[in-house]
Amino acid sequence: MSSSGAERYYWCLSHQRVETEAEMCAGRDRLGPYDSASDAEQALAKVRERNEAWEAEDERWEGKR
């Protein structure tokens, strides 16, 4: 458990599942921490959204849009 006493959740990239601090994989294999299991489950969707926004901004910056 974290020092704040609240449970933290992670998305494991290796196992494609939510993990807690009690059973988490190595740092290179996970995203997080998140405050809820639901937030952790949405981690990859959030990554996709951010990547798309950054790519669009890069294209705008480079004058491709």
N, C-alpha and C positions, 0 to 999 in steps of 0.2 A: 504494500500500500504506500502511497505517496506521503510525504511529510505533512501534507495538509489534512490527511485522514480520509480524503475522498478517493473512491475507486477511480482509476484511470484505465482507459481502453485504447487498444492499438489495432491497426489493420495489418495482419501478417501477409506480406507479399508472397512468401513461399507456400503457405498453406491456404491462402485466400479465405481467411476467417478472422473474426474478432478474437483478440487475446487480452488477458489482463496482466498486470504486473507479476502475478503469481506464476504465470505460465507463458511468458513471452519469449519470442525468438530474438536472435541478435539484432542490434540496432540497424544494421545494413538491410535487414529483411522486413522492416516494419515502418508504418506511418503512424504518427501520433506524438503525443498522447491526445486523446479526446475525452470529453467529460461524460459521454454516454456510449453505449454499445451501438446505438442507432447512428450517431455521428461517425463512429469508426467504420460502420458498414457503408457509409456514403463517401468514404475517403477517396476512392478511385474516381468517382463521379466529380468530386470537387477538383481533383487534380486535372481531369480532362477539361473542365470549365476554365480553370486558370490557364492551362496551356493554350487553349483556343483564344482566350482573350489576349494573352501575350503575343501569340503568333499574329493576330489581327493588328495589334499595336505595332509590331515589327514591320508588317507590310505597309501600314499607314506611314510609319516613319521613313521607310525606304521609298515611298511614293508609288507603291504598287496598287494602292486603292484610291 
